[in-house]
Amino acid sequence: MSDFENVSPVGVPPAMSAPPVLPSDSVGAAGHVQQTAERISREMQKAIVGQHELIEMLIVALLTGGHVLLEGVPGTAKTLAIRTLACILNVSFARIQFTPDLMPSDILGTNVFDPRSGQFNLKKGPIFAGLVLADEINRTPPKTQSALLEAMEERRVTIDGVSYELPFPFLVCATQNPIEFEGTYPLPEAQLDRFMLMVKIGYPSLEEEEEILARVLEGFRAQDLKTANITPILTAEELRQLRAEVERVRVEPAVRRYVVQVARATRDNRHTLLGASPRAVITLLTVARALAAIRGRDFATPDDVKDAAFPVLRHRLIVRPESELEGFTADRVLEAALQAVEVPR
């Protein structure tokens, strides 16, 4: 049975499964996470050239159960990266093209009357896939955008008063175009906060773009991932094990204080109308632990916090309008916050 088909109302106890087998002491928990992350990265690089931060952040989201918002101009491999990740996980994949006339039922699904049985049957929407691509999410009105809120936070949806669990794993990856504003609806702060990470995607380097052309000449087609020979390498139970290992990464008191001080510095900045919330502080710590595990350590460092700060916090800050006119952005506020806080030794 595929993840897409594994849907049951809330309250129905799941089938008991055997506990995952932990890695041997010779490898270690952190080393096991690092090895798996490297395997995922190598598989993704069969289809993606460059974009190392994007690949790393998608792996972080996978290890922490978070969702990702990708911002970049068209043609920078956003959709390709998400499709590739779905192939690696071997989970059901659904793409939702957000448009102004999209309705919440187009995302969640609806109950359809069956005249033969005289009963209503649930016709599941694309939200029931294991990996959901919300393409150009800012092109649909807030009413439809809000259909994702419960799913992203609670991992379930409510249709006609009945709640249904979503599959495991469940990951939402949304895209938006940063330069085209006509016909778009900015995401409300409540929805932005549901995204654990916001990754800005730029153009590839000269060498990377030449490599892209070389692969095309060799037969690679982005529309057909079979040409990249992607191999599924991760099961649901293995992912549960990896997430448990990430949760065992240690964070010393000095690093915890550093996380809090960085977040508070965003609130004290005169250019911000809204700084990082306590939930953002928790997310920053979570992502820093995942980065430490990916890098083969069982303890987090201030460098992990620094690397996590921009993708975790940039979309959660609101810059004052007058400061925006002066050219200040959320990233500039974060740069100032990191410079203002003393790094623990």
C-alpha positions as MATLAB code, in Angstrom:
seq = 'MSDFENVSPVGVPPAMSAPPVLPSDSVGAAGHVQQTAERISREMQKAIVGQHELIEMLIVALLTGGHVLLEGVPGTAKTLAIRTLACILNVSFARIQFTPDLMPSDILGTNVFDPRSGQFNLKKGPIFAGLVLADEINRTPPKTQSALLEAMEERRVTIDGVSYELPFPFLVCATQNPIEFEGTYPLPEAQLDRFMLMVKIGYPSLEEEEEILARVLEGFRAQDLKTANITPILTAEELRQLRAEVERVRVEPAVRRYVVQVARATRDNRHTLLGASPRAVITLLTVARALAAIRGRDFATPDDVKDAAFPVLRHRLIVRPESELEGFTADRVLEAALQAVEVPR';
ca = [
       0.000    0.000    0.000;
       1.415    3.395   -0.932;
       1.591    6.357    1.475;
      -1.061    8.071   -0.633;
      -3.505    5.276    0.155;
      -2.685    5.052    3.853;
      -5.422    7.349    5.159;
      -7.523    6.788    8.269;
      -9.738    8.953   10.491;
      -8.130   10.438   13.620;
      -8.672    8.269   16.669;
      -8.112    4.954   14.899;
      -4.988    3.459   16.525;
      -2.203    2.695   14.038;
      -0.865   -0.798   13.696;
       1.981   -1.556   16.096;
       5.360   -1.910   14.472;
       8.670   -3.196   15.713;
      11.051   -0.540   17.094;
      13.749    0.540   14.657;
      17.159   -1.056   14.950;
      19.721    1.497   16.078;
      23.062    1.706   14.287;
      25.998   -0.190   15.662;
      28.430    1.493   18.033;
      31.127    1.286   15.362;
      29.215    3.811   13.288;
      27.516    5.900   15.978;
      24.243    7.801   15.725;
      25.747   11.002   14.312;
      27.864    9.055   11.832;
      24.812    7.132   10.667;
      22.920   10.384    9.989;
      25.932   11.812    8.174;
      26.319    8.748    5.952;
      22.634    8.747    5.024;
      22.646   12.499    4.342;
      25.646   12.044    2.047;
      23.858    9.262    0.161;
      20.766   11.436   -0.301;
      22.941   14.326   -1.450;
      24.748   12.149   -4.003;
      21.454   10.902   -5.418;
      20.103   14.443   -5.676;
      23.248   15.597   -7.434;
      22.478   13.136  -10.225;
      19.708   15.547  -11.235;
      20.738   18.830   -9.587;
      23.948   20.682  -10.401;
      25.178   22.921   -7.596;
      22.485   24.328   -5.251;
      24.262   22.830   -2.231;
      22.346   24.905    0.325;
      19.044   23.837   -1.233;
      19.999   20.157   -1.027;
      21.242   20.484    2.545;
      18.111   22.311    3.689;
      15.818   19.735    2.075;
      17.690   17.025    3.994;
      17.341   19.074    7.201;
      13.585   19.393    6.634;
      13.378   15.652    6.087;
      15.245   14.920    9.328;
      13.195   17.358   11.410;
       9.725   16.992    9.901;
       9.615   20.616    8.779;
       8.296   22.254    5.626;
      10.265   24.344    3.139;
       9.506   27.520    1.198;
      11.702   27.967   -1.875;
      12.062   31.435   -3.371;
      13.752   31.894   -6.706;
      13.214   32.953  -10.287;
      11.795   30.389  -12.724;
      14.193   27.812  -14.106;
      16.479   27.392  -11.087;
      15.611   23.714  -10.377;
      13.119   24.254   -7.544;
      10.532   21.807   -8.852;
      13.190   19.402  -10.115;
      14.798   19.213   -6.661;
      11.489   18.365   -4.976;
      10.587   15.729   -7.574;
      14.036   14.198   -7.151;
      13.618   14.038   -3.371;
      10.274   12.258   -3.807;
      12.000    9.648   -5.992;
      14.726    9.141   -3.397;
      12.139    8.636   -0.644;
       9.922    6.501   -2.893;
       6.806    8.259   -1.557;
       3.713    9.488   -3.348;
       4.171   12.899   -4.922;
       1.528   15.518   -5.710;
       1.944   18.858   -7.415;
      -0.634   21.567   -6.770;
      -0.506   24.477   -9.189;
      -1.802   27.408   -7.158;
      -4.022   29.742   -9.187;
      -6.499   32.505   -8.258;
      -9.503   30.196   -8.796;
      -8.156   27.282   -6.721;
     -10.566   26.233   -3.938;
      -9.770   24.607   -0.547;
     -11.590   21.431   -1.648;
      -9.197   21.205   -4.610;
      -6.420   20.711   -2.046;
      -8.094   18.730    0.725;
     -10.657   16.696   -1.198;
     -14.386   16.342   -0.713;
     -17.101   13.800    0.077;
     -18.862   12.587   -3.069;
     -22.274   10.919   -2.976;
     -22.395    7.412   -4.419;
     -25.978    6.724   -5.652;
     -25.358    2.961   -5.761;
     -24.452    2.648   -2.084;
     -26.404    5.686   -0.905;
     -23.350    6.891    1.026;
     -20.810    9.689    0.774;
     -17.256    8.561    0.001;
     -14.145   10.647    0.502;
     -12.391   11.663   -2.675;
      -8.939   12.492   -1.377;
      -7.191   15.619   -2.538;
      -3.485   15.979   -3.351;
      -2.709   16.957    0.258;
      -2.744   13.234    1.106;
       0.526   12.639   -0.753;
       3.763   12.034    1.112;
       5.513   14.959   -0.580;
       3.389   17.897   -1.730;
       4.690   20.584   -4.066;
       2.714   23.806   -3.635;
       3.837   25.528   -6.829;
       3.628   29.347   -6.844;
       1.766   29.285   -3.552;
       1.367   33.066   -3.487;
      -0.867   33.051   -6.590;
      -3.965   31.896   -4.709;
      -6.097   33.924   -2.251;
      -5.527   33.613    1.532;
      -8.706   31.520    1.962;
      -7.220   28.750   -0.146;
      -3.734   29.193    1.297;
      -5.208   28.631    4.770;
      -6.336   25.139    3.714;
      -2.721   24.087    4.288;
      -2.468   25.366    7.874;
      -3.914   22.381    9.738;
      -2.143   19.915    7.473;
       1.256   21.547    7.963;
       0.924   21.966   11.735;
      -1.104   18.942   12.839;
      -0.335   16.456   10.036;
      -4.048   15.934    9.533;
      -6.977   17.543    7.738;
     -10.638   18.021    8.623;
     -13.259   17.425    5.928;
     -16.948   17.832    6.784;
     -16.177   17.586   10.487;
     -14.122   14.381   10.242;
     -10.351   14.458   10.787;
      -8.009   12.302    8.711;
      -4.376   11.558    9.433;
      -1.844   12.332    6.732;
       0.830    9.788    5.717;
       4.320    9.521    7.124;
       6.467   11.136    5.983;
       4.521   14.250    5.098;
       6.429   17.194    3.674;
       5.179   20.384    2.012;
       7.583   22.202   -0.291;
       6.236   25.485   -1.655;
       7.696   27.780   -4.301;
       7.231   31.446   -5.024;
       8.639   33.922   -7.531;
      10.350   36.898   -5.811;
      10.187   39.312   -8.754;
       6.636   38.989  -10.059;
       3.970   40.618   -7.864;
       1.044   41.154  -10.233;
      -1.756   38.728   -9.429;
      -0.094   37.453   -6.240;
      -1.226   37.350   -2.609;
       1.512   37.690    0.022;
       1.518   34.803    2.473;
       0.157   35.824    5.898;
       2.542   35.657    8.845;
       0.676   32.685   10.364;
       1.307   30.621    7.265;
       4.892   31.756    6.813;
       5.546   30.580   10.359;
       4.430   27.052    9.378;
       7.446   26.812    7.091;
      10.466   25.703    9.050;
      12.862   26.967    6.375;
      12.918   29.563    3.636;
      15.652   29.013    1.070;
      16.582   31.633   -1.489;
      17.796   30.102   -4.734;
      20.133   31.982   -7.039;
      21.652   31.355  -10.430;
      24.324   28.654  -10.868;
      27.966   29.541  -11.383;
      29.609   29.516  -14.812;
      31.092   26.050  -14.258;
      27.786   24.689  -12.953;
      25.865   26.033  -15.925;
      28.357   24.419  -18.293;
      27.876   21.139  -16.412;
      24.103   21.460  -16.868;
      24.548   21.753  -20.627;
      26.952   18.805  -20.676;
      24.375   16.618  -18.920;
      21.653   17.662  -21.360;
      23.894   16.709  -24.268;
      24.482   13.339  -22.599;
      20.731   12.664  -22.537;
      19.467   13.995  -19.207;
      15.894   15.317  -19.315;
      14.433   17.122  -16.316;
      10.946   15.956  -17.327;
      12.016   12.309  -17.083;
      13.991   11.497  -13.944;
      14.637    7.985  -15.245;
      17.400    9.567  -17.320;
      19.164   10.463  -14.049;
      18.994    6.899  -12.647;
      17.709    8.002   -9.241;
      17.762    5.193   -6.674;
      15.341    5.123   -3.697;
      17.468    4.798   -0.571;
      15.279    5.587    2.451;
      12.246    3.898    3.975;
       9.755    5.341    6.448;
      11.157    3.284    9.332;
      14.718    4.352    8.535;
      13.570    7.966    8.531;
      11.961    7.542   11.963;
      15.274    6.170   13.211;
      17.243    9.082   11.755;
      14.909   11.604   13.377;
      15.369    9.886   16.731;
      19.138   10.118   16.302;
      18.936   13.848   15.526;
      17.000   14.365   18.751;
      19.940   12.905   20.686;
      22.317   15.656   19.527;
      23.550   17.535   22.606;
      23.282   21.302   23.009;
      25.439   22.822   25.755;
      24.002   25.641   27.909;
      26.309   28.220   26.300;
      25.028   27.321   22.828;
      21.412   27.394   24.041;
      21.973   30.888   25.399;
      23.545   31.902   22.096;
      20.418   30.755   20.234;
      18.220   32.860   22.511;
      20.482   35.903   22.297;
      20.495   35.833   18.485;
      16.699   35.699   18.428;
      16.373   38.509   20.965;
      18.782   40.636   18.967;
      16.329   40.546   16.055;
      13.625   41.959   18.344;
      15.861   44.749   19.628;
      16.880   45.900   16.161;
      15.382   49.301   15.365;
      14.604   48.224   11.798;
      12.282   45.360   12.778;
       8.586   45.651   13.435;
       8.423   41.995   14.475;
      11.354   39.879   15.611;
      11.827   36.158   16.107;
       9.152   34.482   18.237;
       9.765   31.807   20.911;
       8.610   29.200   18.366;
      11.284   30.527   16.003;
      13.851   30.050   18.798;
      12.821   26.396   19.139;
      13.029   25.937   15.369;
      16.491   27.511   15.265;
      17.702   25.054   17.888;
      16.090   22.124   16.049;
      17.720   22.976   12.721;
      21.109   23.555   14.374;
      20.948   20.042   15.858;
      20.069   18.568   12.466;
      22.996   20.372   10.828;
      25.322   19.031   13.525;
      24.130   15.468   12.874;
      24.501   15.873    9.102;
      28.068   17.024    9.698;
      28.864   13.939   11.774;
      28.729   15.419   15.281;
      26.589   14.527   18.294;
      26.785   18.084   19.647;
      25.736   21.446   18.189;
      28.114   24.398   17.845;
      27.640   28.157   17.360;
      28.560   27.668   13.689;
      25.542   25.371   13.295;
      23.371   28.112   14.773;
      24.832   30.705   12.395;
      24.228   28.499    9.360;
      20.654   27.854   10.472;
      19.823   31.480   11.286;
      19.087   32.769    7.778;
      16.825   29.986    6.432;
      15.017   29.700    9.793;
      14.478   33.356   10.642;
      14.436   35.447    7.442;
      10.754   34.816    6.695;
       9.698   35.300   10.309;
      10.958   38.878   10.604;
       8.943   41.921    9.573;
      11.063   44.911    8.607;
       9.640   48.385    9.172;
       8.308   49.949    5.942;
      10.510   53.018    6.323;
      13.562   50.779    6.720;
      12.618   48.809    3.617;
      12.638   52.076    1.680;
      16.220   52.559    2.883;
      17.164   49.122    1.538;
      17.067   47.125    4.761;
      15.998   43.490    4.442;
      15.473   40.631    6.876;
      18.870   39.224    5.900;
      20.573   42.503    6.806;
      18.837   42.472   10.182;
      20.079   38.931   10.765;
      23.625   39.904    9.788;
      23.496   42.701   12.367;
      22.072   40.347   15.018;
      24.830   37.776   14.492;
      27.498   40.473   14.665;
      26.018   41.955   17.821;
      25.971   38.718   19.840;
      29.233   37.397   21.254;
      29.995   33.868   20.099;
      30.528   31.466   23.048;
      33.850   29.662   23.245;
];
